[in-house]
Amino acid sequence: MMTIDEVQDYLEELAEGLPAELYNELNGGILLLPDTLISEEAVDDDLFVLGEYCNDYVMGRYIVIYYGSFCELFGNDSNRVWKRELRETLYHEFVHHIEGLAGERGLEIQDEEELYRYLHHLPMRNLTPRRPTKKLRGKS
């Protein structure tokens, strides 16, 4: 299990490795919160939000990563697993940011499809046994 400080350091390392152009209009940057966020659509409090891209009239554009949600899903998994999931989640949220700037909704539609599959107890697309979906992840 990674501590919140280790996660913060790793997110900073990932962020520094991304092209500066990706930060265009991301005025709020990347925030790491200690919170555990359960999706409003969760059936049995089993669908955790790992990250969100926010475009708020007051706060602007920013990415939030929820440390508590990572703890719930990946608890005592290895640092390798944590880093993989953090990287995938951060990159996923950056895709939302870039698509938002371009007026596209491709990933948003994919997320909606995954939510539909979850709500209707259908198999998730593009999953391997060790890799849950990117933005919303159900606890098994």
BELTA-V665771 format. One record per pair of residues at least 6 apart in sequence whose C-alpha atoms are under 6 Angstrom apart, sorted by the first residue. I is the first residue (numbers start at 0). GAP is how many residues later the second one is. Records with the same first field share a line. If there is no record, write none. Layout:
I: GAP ; GAP
This chain:
0: 74 ; 75 ; 76
25: 35 ; 36
26: 34
27: 33 ; 34
28: 33
29: 32 ; 33 ; 34
30: 33
31: 32 ; 33
32: 33 ; 34
33: 32 ; 33 ; 34
34: 31 ; 33
35: 32 ; 33
36: 11 ; 12
37: 9 ; 10 ; 11
38: 8 ; 9 ; 10
45: 92 ; 93
46: 90 ; 91
47: 21 ; 88 ; 89
48: 87
49: 15 ; 16 ; 19 ; 85
50: 13 ; 14 ; 15
51: 11 ; 12
52: 10 ; 40
53: 7 ; 8
54: 6
88: 45
